[in-house]
């Protein structure tokens, strides 16, 4: 791969490729005309060559579009009350360019410098539909001051999106991240995140081996930081969109890998 590709998160490129494939379906769950260009043809070639990645991609062929649509709906349904949207580990996310949000919406994309520079270079001639702010930061180190300097107002409700992020952090890094978020979130702010359970960390694919934390009770995790959330799994009534038909057994059946989609509001300081 080219040097610039080595600097950019492969995961974000694979997610863009997944969105591109979905965008080209007649029955697509969303539109993302920028995804293929962001993923790049080298990524599609890698998807064809690497057997482990091919297997994982096929296994998640429905999960990527379902997760994307799920969090698209979450943002669209929440933005009338919160005009600040913070996307952590934004990667190749294109919601600032493709979602029709209110004109006064501000989207703050936070990710490592190389990732955002790569995306900005590709989309340099495309005008975002929202006020877009890019913040170059490693979430494992102090970053809140950069968000505040970019115009984020901690006295106003906000929407936080942690999509494809938490399982790449250690438990202690997740705890610190949630504390940081809660410290600058007004009451009635919204939060959306996907997580895996601890059993999922036992997977042997290349992707799963990069996961560093799992949580069996997301409701408890977020409640500890002042958020009340509802949790569904892909395949549940609110998270299949007629596409994801593999429904997991009830959560009281333990010792199976699970993915959780959590959304909720902040109810206390």
DRENDO-1510 file (C-alpha; in Angstrom, 1 decimal, always signed):
<recs>
REC; n; res; u; v; w
REC; 1; UNK; +0.0; +0.0; +0.0 .
REC; 2; UNK; +1.1; +3.6; -0.5 .
REC; 3; UNK; +2.7; +5.5; +2.3 .
REC; 4; UNK; -0.4; +7.7; +2.9 .
REC; 5; UNK; -2.6; +4.6; +3.2 .
REC; 6; UNK; -0.3; +3.2; +5.9 .
REC; 7; UNK; -0.9; +6.3; +7.9 .
REC; 8; UNK; -4.7; +6.1; +7.6 .
REC; 9; UNK; -6.6; +3.7; +9.8 .
REC; 10; UNK; -7.4; +0.6; +7.8 .
REC; 11; UNK; -10.5; +0.2; +9.8 .
REC; 12; UNK; -11.9; +3.5; +8.7 .
REC; 13; UNK; -11.2; +2.6; +5.1 .
REC; 14; UNK; -12.9; -0.7; +5.4 .
REC; 15; UNK; -16.0; +1.0; +6.9 .
REC; 16; UNK; -16.0; +3.4; +3.9 .
REC; 17; UNK; -15.8; +0.5; +1.5 .
REC; 18; UNK; -18.7; -1.1; +3.3 .
REC; 19; UNK; -20.8; +2.1; +2.9 .
REC; 20; UNK; -19.8; +2.3; -0.7 .
REC; 21; UNK; -21.0; -1.2; -1.4 .
REC; 22; UNK; -24.3; -0.4; +0.3 .
REC; 23; UNK; -24.6; +2.9; -1.6 .
REC; 24; UNK; -24.5; +1.0; -4.9 .
REC; 25; UNK; -27.4; -1.3; -4.0 .
REC; 26; UNK; -30.9; -0.4; -5.3 .
REC; 27; UNK; -32.4; -1.2; -1.9 .
REC; 28; UNK; -29.7; +0.8; +0.0 .
REC; 29; UNK; -30.4; +1.9; +3.6 .
REC; 30; UNK; -28.7; +5.3; +3.1 .
REC; 31; UNK; -26.9; +7.3; +0.5 .
REC; 32; UNK; -23.2; +7.9; +0.7 .
REC; 33; UNK; -21.8; +9.1; -2.7 .
REC; 34; UNK; -18.4; +9.9; -1.2 .
REC; 35; UNK; -17.6; +6.5; +0.4 .
REC; 36; UNK; -16.0; +4.8; -2.6 .
REC; 37; UNK; -13.6; +7.7; -3.2 .
REC; 38; UNK; -12.7; +7.8; +0.5 .
REC; 39; UNK; -12.1; +4.1; +0.7 .
REC; 40; UNK; -9.9; +4.1; -2.4 .
REC; 41; UNK; -9.4; +1.3; -4.9 .
REC; 42; UNK; -6.4; -0.1; -3.0 .
REC; 43; UNK; -8.8; -0.9; -0.1 .
REC; 44; UNK; -11.1; -2.8; -2.4 .
REC; 45; UNK; -8.2; -4.7; -3.8 .
REC; 46; UNK; -7.1; -5.6; -0.2 .
REC; 47; UNK; -10.6; -6.8; +0.5 .
REC; 48; UNK; -10.3; -9.2; -2.4 .
REC; 49; UNK; -6.8; -10.5; -1.5 .
REC; 50; UNK; -6.8; -11.0; +2.3 .
REC; 51; UNK; -8.8; -14.1; +3.1 .
REC; 52; UNK; -9.3; -13.2; +6.8 .
REC; 53; UNK; -10.5; -9.7; +5.9 .
REC; 54; UNK; -12.8; -11.2; +3.1 .
REC; 55; UNK; -14.3; -13.6; +5.6 .
REC; 56; UNK; -14.9; -10.8; +8.2 .
REC; 57; UNK; -16.3; -8.5; +5.6 .
REC; 58; UNK; -18.8; -11.0; +4.4 .
REC; 59; UNK; -19.8; -11.8; +8.0 .
REC; 60; UNK; -20.4; -8.1; +8.6 .
REC; 61; UNK; -21.9; -7.2; +5.2 .
REC; 62; UNK; -25.2; -6.4; +6.8 .
REC; 63; UNK; -23.9; -5.0; +10.1 .
REC; 64; UNK; -22.1; -2.0; +8.6 .
REC; 65; UNK; -25.2; -0.6; +6.7 .
REC; 66; UNK; -27.5; -1.4; +9.7 .
REC; 67; UNK; -25.2; +0.3; +12.1 .
REC; 68; UNK; -24.8; +3.3; +9.8 .
REC; 69; UNK; -28.6; +3.7; +9.3 .
REC; 70; UNK; -29.2; +3.1; +13.0 .
REC; 71; UNK; -27.0; +6.0; +14.0 .
REC; 72; UNK; -28.1; +8.2; +11.1 .
REC; 73; UNK; -31.6; +7.9; +12.5 .
REC; 74; UNK; -30.4; +8.5; +16.0 .
REC; 75; UNK; -28.8; +11.8; +14.9 .
REC; 76; UNK; -31.7; +12.9; +12.8 .
REC; 77; UNK; -34.2; +12.3; +15.6 .
REC; 78; UNK; -32.1; +14.1; +18.2 .
REC; 79; UNK; -30.8; +17.1; +16.3 .
REC; 80; UNK; -33.9; +19.2; +16.7 .
REC; 81; UNK; -33.0; +19.6; +20.4 .
REC; 82; UNK; -29.2; +19.6; +20.0 .
REC; 83; UNK; -27.3; +21.5; +17.4 .
REC; 84; UNK; -23.8; +20.3; +18.4 .
REC; 85; UNK; -22.8; +16.9; +17.2 .
REC; 86; UNK; -19.4; +15.4; +18.2 .
REC; 87; UNK; -18.2; +12.4; +16.3 .
REC; 88; UNK; -15.3; +10.7; +18.1 .
REC; 89; UNK; -12.9; +8.6; +16.1 .
REC; 90; UNK; -14.6; +10.1; +13.0 .
REC; 91; UNK; -12.5; +8.2; +10.5 .
REC; 92; UNK; -14.1; +8.5; +7.0 .
REC; 93; UNK; -17.5; +9.5; +8.4 .
REC; 94; UNK; -19.4; +11.7; +5.9 .
REC; 95; UNK; -22.5; +12.7; +7.9 .
REC; 96; UNK; -21.5; +16.4; +7.7 .
REC; 97; UNK; -21.7; +16.0; +3.9 .
REC; 98; UNK; -24.7; +13.7; +3.4 .
REC; 99; UNK; -27.3; +14.3; +6.2 .
REC; 100; UNK; -29.8; +17.1; +5.8 .
REC; 101; UNK; -29.6; +18.6; +9.2 .
REC; 102; UNK; -30.7; +22.0; +10.4 .
REC; 103; UNK; -28.6; +24.9; +9.0 .
REC; 104; UNK; -27.4; +25.8; +12.5 .
REC; 105; UNK; -26.0; +22.3; +13.1 .
REC; 106; UNK; -22.3; +22.1; +14.0 .
REC; 107; UNK; -20.5; +18.8; +13.5 .
REC; 108; UNK; -17.1; +18.3; +15.3 .
REC; 109; UNK; -15.1; +15.5; +13.9 .
REC; 110; UNK; -12.2; +14.3; +16.1 .
REC; 111; UNK; -9.6; +11.8; +15.0 .
REC; 112; UNK; -5.8; +11.6; +14.5 .
REC; 113; UNK; -4.2; +14.1; +12.2 .
REC; 114; UNK; -3.3; +11.7; +9.4 .
REC; 115; UNK; -6.9; +10.4; +9.2 .
REC; 116; UNK; -8.5; +13.8; +8.9 .
REC; 117; UNK; -5.8; +15.2; +6.5 .
REC; 118; UNK; -6.4; +12.2; +4.2 .
REC; 119; UNK; -10.2; +12.7; +4.3 .
REC; 120; UNK; -10.0; +16.5; +3.9 .
REC; 121; UNK; -7.7; +16.2; +0.9 .
REC; 122; UNK; -10.2; +13.9; -0.9 .
REC; 123; UNK; -13.2; +16.0; +0.0 .
REC; 124; UNK; -11.6; +19.4; -0.5 .
REC; 125; UNK; -14.0; +20.4; -3.3 .
REC; 126; UNK; -17.1; +19.2; -1.5 .
REC; 127; UNK; -19.1; +21.6; +0.6 .
REC; 128; UNK; -20.5; +20.2; +3.9 .
REC; 129; UNK; -24.2; +20.5; +4.6 .
REC; 130; UNK; -23.5; +21.4; +8.2 .
REC; 131; UNK; -20.9; +23.7; +9.9 .
REC; 132; UNK; -18.0; +21.2; +10.0 .
REC; 133; UNK; -15.1; +21.4; +12.4 .
REC; 134; UNK; -12.2; +19.0; +12.3 .
REC; 135; UNK; -10.1; +18.5; +15.4 .
REC; 136; UNK; -6.8; +16.6; +15.2 .
REC; 137; UNK; -6.3; +14.6; +18.4 .
REC; 138; UNK; -5.5; +11.3; +19.9 .
REC; 139; UNK; -8.4; +10.5; +22.2 .
REC; 140; UNK; -6.0; +8.7; +24.7 .
REC; 141; UNK; -4.5; +12.1; +25.5 .
REC; 142; UNK; -6.0; +15.5; +26.5 .
REC; 143; UNK; -8.4; +16.8; +23.8 .
REC; 144; UNK; -11.3; +18.5; +25.5 .
REC; 145; UNK; -9.5; +21.9; +25.3 .
REC; 146; UNK; -9.3; +21.6; +21.5 .
REC; 147; UNK; -13.0; +20.9; +21.3 .
REC; 148; UNK; -13.8; +24.0; +23.3 .
REC; 149; UNK; -11.4; +26.1; +21.3 .
REC; 150; UNK; -13.3; +25.0; +18.2 .
REC; 151; UNK; -16.5; +26.6; +19.4 .
REC; 152; UNK; -18.2; +23.8; +21.3 .
REC; 153; UNK; -20.4; +25.1; +24.1 .
REC; 154; UNK; -20.6; +22.9; +27.2 .
REC; 155; UNK; -23.6; +24.8; +28.5 .
REC; 156; UNK; -25.8; +23.6; +25.6 .
REC; 157; UNK; -27.0; +20.1; +24.9 .
REC; 158; UNK; -25.0; +18.1; +22.4 .
REC; 159; UNK; -25.0; +14.8; +20.6 .
REC; 160; UNK; -22.1; +12.4; +21.0 .
REC; 161; UNK; -21.4; +9.6; +18.6 .
REC; 162; UNK; -18.9; +6.8; +19.5 .
REC; 163; UNK; -19.3; +4.6; +16.5 .
REC; 164; UNK; -16.7; +1.8; +16.0 .
REC; 165; UNK; -14.5; +3.2; +18.7 .
REC; 166; UNK; -14.9; +1.9; +22.3 .
REC; 167; UNK; -13.7; -1.7; +21.6 .
REC; 168; UNK; -10.4; -0.4; +20.3 .
REC; 169; UNK; -9.7; +1.2; +23.7 .
REC; 170; UNK; -8.8; -0.4; +27.0 .
REC; 171; UNK; -11.3; -0.4; +29.8 .
REC; 172; UNK; -9.4; +2.3; +31.6 .
REC; 173; UNK; -9.3; +4.4; +28.4 .
REC; 174; UNK; -13.1; +3.9; +28.0 .
REC; 175; UNK; -13.7; +5.1; +31.6 .
REC; 176; UNK; -11.6; +8.2; +31.1 .
REC; 177; UNK; -13.2; +8.9; +27.8 .
REC; 178; UNK; -16.7; +8.7; +29.2 .
REC; 179; UNK; -15.7; +10.9; +32.1 .
REC; 180; UNK; -14.3; +13.5; +29.7 .
REC; 181; UNK; -17.5; +13.5; +27.7 .
REC; 182; UNK; -19.8; +13.7; +30.8 .
REC; 183; UNK; -17.8; +16.6; +32.2 .
REC; 184; UNK; -18.6; +18.8; +29.1 .
REC; 185; UNK; -22.1; +17.6; +28.4 .
REC; 186; UNK; -25.2; +19.5; +29.5 .
REC; 187; UNK; -28.3; +17.8; +30.9 .
REC; 188; UNK; -30.4; +16.3; +28.1 .
REC; 189; UNK; -27.4; +15.7; +25.8 .
REC; 190; UNK; -27.6; +12.6; +23.7 .
REC; 191; UNK; -25.1; +9.7; +23.2 .
REC; 192; UNK; -24.9; +6.9; +20.8 .
REC; 193; UNK; -22.3; +4.1; +20.8 .
REC; 194; UNK; -21.7; +0.5; +19.7 .
REC; 195; UNK; -19.9; -2.0; +22.0 .
REC; 196; UNK; -19.1; -5.6; +22.2 .
REC; 197; UNK; -19.3; -8.0; +25.1 .
REC; 198; UNK; -16.4; -9.7; +26.8 .
REC; 199; UNK; -17.0; -13.0; +25.0 .
REC; 200; UNK; -16.4; -11.2; +21.6 .
REC; 201; UNK; -12.8; -10.5; +22.7 .
REC; 202; UNK; -12.1; -14.3; +22.3 .
REC; 203; UNK; -12.5; -14.1; +18.5 .
REC; 204; UNK; -9.5; -15.1; +16.5 .
REC; 205; UNK; -9.9; -13.0; +13.3 .
REC; 206; UNK; -7.5; -10.2; +12.6 .
REC; 207; UNK; -10.2; -7.6; +13.4 .
REC; 208; UNK; -11.2; -9.1; +16.7 .
REC; 209; UNK; -7.6; -9.4; +17.8 .
REC; 210; UNK; -7.4; -5.6; +17.7 .
REC; 211; UNK; -10.3; -5.2; +20.2 .
REC; 212; UNK; -9.2; -4.3; +23.7 .
REC; 213; UNK; -12.4; -4.0; +25.8 .
REC; 214; UNK; -15.8; -5.5; +26.1 .
REC; 215; UNK; -18.8; -4.8; +28.4 .
REC; 216; UNK; -21.6; -7.2; +29.2 .
REC; 217; UNK; -23.9; -4.5; +30.7 .
REC; 218; UNK; -23.7; -1.3; +28.7 .
REC; 219; UNK; -26.6; +0.2; +30.6 .
REC; 220; UNK; -24.6; +0.0; +33.8 .
REC; 221; UNK; -21.4; +1.4; +32.2 .
REC; 222; UNK; -23.1; +4.5; +30.9 .
REC; 223; UNK; -25.3; +5.0; +34.0 .
REC; 224; UNK; -22.1; +5.3; +36.0 .
REC; 225; UNK; -21.3; +8.5; +34.1 .
REC; 226; UNK; -24.8; +10.0; +34.2 .
REC; 227; UNK; -26.4; +8.6; +31.1 .
REC; 228; UNK; -29.5; +6.5; +30.8 .
REC; 229; UNK; -29.4; +4.3; +27.6 .
REC; 230; UNK; -31.5; +1.8; +25.9 .
REC; 231; UNK; -29.6; -1.1; +24.3 .
REC; 232; UNK; -30.5; -3.2; +21.2 .
REC; 233; UNK; -28.6; -5.8; +19.2 .
REC; 234; UNK; -28.4; -6.0; +15.4 .
REC; 235; UNK; -31.4; -8.1; +14.4 .
REC; 236; UNK; -33.7; -6.7; +17.0 .
REC; 237; UNK; -36.9; -5.0; +15.9 .
REC; 238; UNK; -35.4; -1.5; +16.0 .
REC; 239; UNK; -32.1; -2.5; +14.5 .
REC; 240; UNK; -32.6; -4.7; +11.4 .
REC; 241; UNK; -34.2; -2.5; +8.7 .
REC; 242; UNK; -35.3; -5.7; +6.9 .
REC; 243; UNK; -31.7; -6.5; +6.3 .
REC; 244; UNK; -30.1; -8.0; +9.4 .
REC; 245; UNK; -32.1; -11.2; +9.9 .
REC; 246; UNK; -29.7; -13.0; +12.3 .
REC; 247; UNK; -31.2; -12.4; +15.7 .
REC; 248; UNK; -29.3; -13.3; +18.8 .
REC; 249; UNK; -30.8; -15.4; +21.7 .
REC; 250; UNK; -32.1; -13.3; +24.7 .
REC; 251; UNK; -29.4; -11.6; +26.7 .
REC; 252; UNK; -29.9; -13.8; +29.7 .
REC; 253; UNK; -28.3; -16.6; +27.6 .
REC; 254; UNK; -24.7; -16.0; +28.4 .
REC; 255; UNK; -21.4; -17.0; +26.8 .
REC; 256; UNK; -22.1; -16.0; +23.2 .
REC; 257; UNK; -20.5; -13.0; +21.3 .
REC; 258; UNK; -22.7; -9.9; +21.2 .
REC; 259; UNK; -22.7; -6.5; +19.7 .
REC; 260; UNK; -24.7; -3.7; +21.4 .
REC; 261; UNK; -26.1; -0.5; +19.9 .
REC; 262; UNK; -26.7; +2.0; +22.7 .
REC; 263; UNK; -28.5; +5.3; +22.6 .
REC; 264; UNK; -29.6; +7.6; +25.4 .
REC; 265; UNK; -29.6; +10.9; +27.2 .
REC; 266; UNK; -27.7; +12.5; +30.1 .
REC; 267; UNK; -29.9; +12.8; +33.1 .
REC; 268; UNK; -27.6; +14.1; +35.8 .
REC; 269; UNK; -24.5; +16.3; +36.1 .
</recs>
